[in-house]
Amino acid sequence: MQPTNLDAVFGALADPTRRAILARLTAGDRTVAEIAAPFAMSQPAISRHLKVLEGAGLITRSRRATARLSHLEAAPLRDATEWLAKYQAWWDESHGRLDALLARLQADPDPTPDPSGSRPTE
Amino acid sequence: MSETKVQAPDGVPFIDVSREFDAPRDLVFRAFTDPDLLVQWLGPQKYEMVIDTYDVRAGGSWRYVHRDDAGNEFGFHGVFHGEPSPDGFVQTFEFEGAPGHVALDRLTLTEAGGRTTVHTHSVYQSIEARNAMVENGMTEGMNEGFNRLDALLGRLVPVA
């Protein structure tokens, strides 16, 4: 499995038509004609979008008889949301501790320093 | 309950974090700049936070270290620019595990109705460095992240 190229994923997701195409593919694999049907857009234009999605690893494509099928790949979308979620979780934890500290300071403006404040806990 | 909002927009090397606190601005500013308070909240609970220096003034240095229970240390340091005040302050930020990838952070504090919003705008030297910090700099298994960062940075070295 290729490592996720986050820039390509975010670039691919930046277009509303491509996001709508991905939403459509959650229902299952589709041919280019089936994907293009709801859009006021030509099949070549849809194909260009599919190329971008494929380049980002968000879809894979295969042949069924004369049709080219697009398949939604879950891993890159999950990776793209996960890395930001980890960063947010890191800050969430610190901010939660800051909430508690600010509440203590407002309740008691001159507390004795908490000796265990910087100790690691589980 | 307030929620930390994090944005890492596509195509620019920024990270934007904002969070509202139920406290007046002067107190929140103290929590961010007084080392005796900072040490009580900054960083994951599972790490010991040790402040080496924290000189909050124009040109002042700051450095702290997160230490895990295996004795591994993750150091961070930088310098303050301009005179810090409860309106906000600017500092450089460097993770010692990735030397040379210095970010510029601007924090602004805005109070309304007794509550204070802190907004941090961080600017990295490249989109790759921004992504590497988000992906690798703040998560468990930092050592593993360094190898990936090395590989990533290897791609950024210009070929003569």
HADDOCK unambig.tbl for C-alpha pairs under 7 A between the chains (distance, minus, plus):
assign (segid A and resid 7 and name CA) (segid B and resid 10 and name CA) 6.93 0.50 0.50
assign (segid A and resid 10 and name CA) (segid B and resid 10 and name CA) 6.20 0.50 0.50
assign (segid A and resid 11 and name CA) (segid B and resid 10 and name CA) 6.79 0.50 0.50
assign (segid A and resid 83 and name CA) (segid B and resid 134 and name CA) 6.72 0.50 0.50
assign (segid A and resid 83 and name CA) (segid B and resid 135 and name CA) 5.18 0.50 0.50
assign (segid A and resid 84 and name CA) (segid B and resid 134 and name CA) 6.69 0.50 0.50
assign (segid A and resid 86 and name CA) (segid B and resid 139 and name CA) 6.57 0.50 0.50
assign (segid A and resid 87 and name CA) (segid B and resid 134 and name CA) 5.74 0.50 0.50
assign (segid A and resid 87 and name CA) (segid B and resid 138 and name CA) 6.08 0.50 0.50
assign (segid A and resid 88 and name CA) (segid B and resid 4 and name CA) 6.79 0.50 0.50
assign (segid A and resid 88 and name CA) (segid B and resid 6 and name CA) 6.07 0.50 0.50
assign (segid A and resid 90 and name CA) (segid B and resid 44 and name CA) 6.72 0.50 0.50
assign (segid A and resid 90 and name CA) (segid B and resid 138 and name CA) 6.46 0.50 0.50
assign (segid A and resid 92 and name CA) (segid B and resid 4 and name CA) 5.91 0.50 0.50
assign (segid A and resid 93 and name CA) (segid B and resid 44 and name CA) 6.40 0.50 0.50
assign (segid A and resid 94 and name CA) (segid B and resid 41 and name CA) 5.48 0.50 0.50
assign (segid A and resid 94 and name CA) (segid B and resid 42 and name CA) 5.17 0.50 0.50
assign (segid A and resid 94 and name CA) (segid B and resid 43 and name CA) 5.50 0.50 0.50
assign (segid A and resid 94 and name CA) (segid B and resid 44 and name CA) 6.34 0.50 0.50
assign (segid A and resid 97 and name CA) (segid B and resid 41 and name CA) 4.97 0.50 0.50
assign (segid A and resid 98 and name CA) (segid B and resid 41 and name CA) 5.25 0.50 0.50
assign (segid A and resid 99 and name CA) (segid B and resid 21 and name CA) 6.59 0.50 0.50
assign (segid A and resid 102 and name CA) (segid B and resid 23 and name CA) 6.53 0.50 0.50
assign (segid A and resid 117 and name CA) (segid B and resid 39 and name CA) 6.86 0.50 0.50
assign (segid A and resid 117 and name CA) (segid B and resid 40 and name CA) 4.61 0.50 0.50
assign (segid A and resid 118 and name CA) (segid B and resid 39 and name CA) 5.63 0.50 0.50
assign (segid A and resid 118 and name CA) (segid B and resid 40 and name CA) 5.41 0.50 0.50
assign (segid A and resid 118 and name CA) (segid B and resid 48 and name CA) 5.58 0.50 0.50
assign (segid A and resid 118 and name CA) (segid B and resid 49 and name CA) 5.44 0.50 0.50
assign (segid A and resid 119 and name CA) (segid B and resid 48 and name CA) 5.13 0.50 0.50
assign (segid A and resid 120 and name CA) (segid B and resid 45 and name CA) 5.54 0.50 0.50
assign (segid A and resid 120 and name CA) (segid B and resid 46 and name CA) 4.61 0.50 0.50
assign (segid A and resid 120 and name CA) (segid B and resid 47 and name CA) 5.03 0.50 0.50
assign (segid A and resid 120 and name CA) (segid B and resid 48 and name CA) 4.84 0.50 0.50
assign (segid A and resid 121 and name CA) (segid B and resid 45 and name CA) 5.79 0.50 0.50
assign (segid A and resid 121 and name CA) (segid B and resid 46 and name CA) 5.24 0.50 0.50
assign (segid A and resid 122 and name CA) (segid B and resid 46 and name CA) 5.70 0.50 0.50
